[in-house]
């Protein structure tokens, strides 16, 4: 049996520091700080170039267009980056939904 169950319509969306971007934390591992989140970007929203100092990150595009460093990717696209690796800016032309996994507590360090 699963220890965590989340229904798709259970809410939990919260805005973050960038207009048009919100996240929904699906799970946080209490021992490691690892997190699994959904991130929703509205049409035209942008997350600036950045890095995470401790967490490796994986991203899977569920729907919409995810623009990574000027290149557009559709549903089914996958990204993986090690901690300390600059990535982004991330954005979306039409809006998108991505599933992201951080291997450790997630911090955000601007790379601009």
Buried (B, 14 or more C-beta within 10 A) or exposed (E): EEEEEBEEEEEEEEEEEBEBBBBBBBEBEEEEBBBBBBBBBBEEBBBBBBBBEEBBBBBBBBBBBBBBEEEBBEBEBEBEBEBEEEBBBBBBBEBBBBBBBBBBBBEBEEEE
